[in-house]
Amino acid sequence: MTKTDETRAALNELSPDECIRLLGDQSVGRLAVAFPGEPPTVVPVNYLIEGDVIVFRSDLGQKLTRLRQQPVAFELDHIDYVHRTGWSVLVQGVAYEATHFETDHLALHPWAEGEKSHWVRIVPSSITGRRLVLPEWPRSSRGYL
Amino acid sequence: MRDVDSHSRIEVIHVDECLELLRTAQVGRLAFVNGAASADVLPVNYVLDGDAVVFATATGSKLWSSERGSVAFEVDATDVETQSGWSVVVHGLAQEITSVDAPGLVARLRALPLNPWAGGDRPHLVRIAPRSITGRRVGGRGGPHDQDR
């Protein structure tokens, strides 16, 4: 059963369509991967979204050059410090190494280019988002009111 | 002394500078392993207690299954225009601090300029004792193959 807009608004939740729109507006997100027995690896990546598939190409280091059928999370957020609001989007999905057939038409240049850059596609299984309600900022860095 | 990989232009940030960068920011992301063996990521307002990260959440340690969760805490800043940015990741154990803990610790943490107390429920105070603090910086696309500069 899908939620009504009223229900979502009350829970500060974003609809999947709103999340995809936000993903389309941004170009940097964070890949988070949980390898067994370790705390999650979190790294910002420069990405594109094609439909609802997230594509990125980055020199991510030894651990992340082979993401084959690995469950991954992809997070995006924006904080407005002036208005003390924000939003965050979290995609859960599976990462696949992409073939050049799938990526040739994309214009995506990672900010950090290394010899071992790999194309990765994240196919989402869930896309959720919410508005962040931030506390009052302290008036001075030394205390709070 | 800076460690820059000449090909990828990724600079390793040493731990002292990582801590300085952590002190400049106010929001970071808690990442923990969820019940489906994937990572959940949650932006939170935080402060440092020495080299430990302190933040508050509505649900506290219920977020991770065991009392002390092995988590990551990530802070970054990126500039799309200049294609540059830095990212610092703290790996450590997250523990909810309650009144059962040492009063000195509780008092010190509550005196930190972290202000979720205003408004509503008492949040759960969480402290990450770091096991490792690492950072990377990417400075731009300079290089022989870059046509734009």
Interface residues (C-beta under 8 A of the other chain):
Chain A: S27 V28 R30 A32 V33 A34 P36 E38 P39 P40 T41 V42 V43 P44 N46 D59 P71 V72 A73 E75 D77 I79 Y81 G86 S88 L90 Q92 H109 W111 A112 E113 G114 E115 L132 L134 P135 E136 W137 P138 S140 S141 R142 G143 Y144 L145
Chain B: D5 H7 S8 R9 I10 Q26 V27 R29 A31 F32 V33 N34 A36 A37 S38 A39 D40 V41 L42 P43 N45 S70 V71 A72 E74 D76 T78 V80 Q83 S84 G85 S87 V89 H91 G92 A111 P113 L114 N115 P116 W117 A118 G119 R136 V138 G140 R141 G143 H145
